[in-house]
Every structure is written in structure tokens, then in C-alpha cells.
């Protein structure tokens, strides 16, 4: 993990349960005799997230509606710490902090995790877009309930699922960074099959219907879209051209290495002069962060000096 990631290393369950006593109901010895939780238990995973967000990010009230995505906090934090390094590369190696940095989270979800982490770690301001009305309502309620997020997170409804930036980026509005965790799958059936495979591989218990119980949840808009990850990224890259002068760096998480050649092709067609690929590792899991810009190094340095210079 990134060296600035506070979740580097094993979870300290003594500290976590001290911060959030509700977690203690789920802490049990693992086969090695160390304290852990049953990661196949959705309630345990949610309690762990609540404890992590309370201890590290001052979020007193965090929850997601039943069935919605309960993301792994360490991996989400890794994305933002590497993204911070990306911004620093245009600012003489100094990470820009505080509200001068404006970030757009495409598909913020009910969990609102990227804004939570970025607001605490770097003081950045976030706009989160969302097509799912239930997720949007939950995220707004959570932001309103947490003073630590006051004035740092704005949530906007995207009423056209085919649009990525249109109706979200307002006239003359600028963003220093775009982050995105796109849907993985191309259909509901594909998402269900992938969930079953993951459940079998991890040894999750079976539900009453015969399928594995999932610890992370996820609604249709979170798990699948037309064309899957590749289809979404094709639209995102193509539509990024329209706002190329008002965004410094676009970025997205890539879960499937098979998607990389396609996104490189899309970026070449779009005319991006510079792309960067950052590999991120969390245990045995490897994911990738791909970033692109339409600005030259000189233009990016001018942008940084104009927006971030104290």
C-alpha cells in the first residue's frame, strides 16, 4: 500500500473497538490466534468500516442502505494517496491541500467514501455525482450528520445515466481531479456470476437461495452497466474531451487488466497527450489507477500556480 495510507499493516482491533465498541461483537480469533472478524459476514464488514471511518476520519455516523456497496476502506484510501502524488507532480512535488483543491467523484455511491477520505486526509472539496436516488439520499443524510464534512462535500443528481460530465460540471467550474470507480460488469447476470465466483473462491457461506452470502453488497448501478467496465470507460474518455480545459487530471480505477489496452486506445483517439498508469496492491489483490490530461506540462504548472499557490 501507499506509504501514507494509515491502513498499511494489520488492523489494530484493540484501537478499533475502543473507538467503536459495536465492533467488539464481531471480533473473534482467526486460525492463527490473532483477533480478526469474519469477512464473509456483511454486518461484521460494515461494523469494521464504521470503526475505521470513526477512528481515522472523524466520521461519527456512517451507514449504507441494505444491499448497497460496503467498500474496502484501505483500497479507497490508496487511490486518493496516489492521486495526491499525481497532483504534486505538477506543483514542485508538494501535495496541494485544503479547499483550493476541487475533486469530482463520478458515482459517489451511498457510501461516499472517497469524499470522506479526501476531506480528512487533505482537506479537499468534493462534488459527488450519482444516478441512484436511494444512494444519493443516503449519502446526503450521512454528510449532513457529520460535522467533519461540513462545507467539503456537495452531492449532485445525474438524471441521465449515459452522461458522465454533462449536467454535473457547471459552466466555468473547474476541477483539479476526477476520481471514479466504474461498474465492473456488463449485465446483472454477469455481476451475479462474478459474485458467485468470488464467494466460492473466498469460501463464503451460502444463502437460503443457494448462492454465496456477499460481504460487500452492491446495486445494479454500482456493479454493472451497458458495456461493463470497458464500455463505461469508453464513454468517460470520450466525454472528458468536452471538459478538457476545465479539468487538470481525469482518473479512474481499473479492476480488470484486460481493460488496459482498450482505455489506452480510447485515450489515443481522444487526443490525450499524457497518460499515467499506477499499480496498486492490497494483499494479493492488484488494481490499477489510470490518469489522463489534455494539458501540457507547462499548462499544468500554470494551473497549479494559479489555483494552489498560497
Secondary structure, DSSP 4 states (H G I P E B T S, - for coil): --TT-TT-SS--HHHHHHH-GGGGGG-EE-TTS-EE--TT-HHHHHHHHHHHHHHHH--S-----TTS----HHHHHHHHHHHHHHHHTTTTTPPP-GGG-EEEEET-TTT-HHHHHHHHHH--EEEEEES-HHHHHHHHHHHHT-GGGTTTEEEEE---TT-SSTTTSPTT--EEEEEEB---BSSHHHHHHHHHHHHHHHTPPB-TTSSBPPSS---HHHHB-TTHHHHHHHHHHHHHGGGTTSEEEEEEEE--GGGHHHHHHHHHHHT-SEEEEEEEEETTEEEEEEEEESS-HHHHHHHHHHHH--
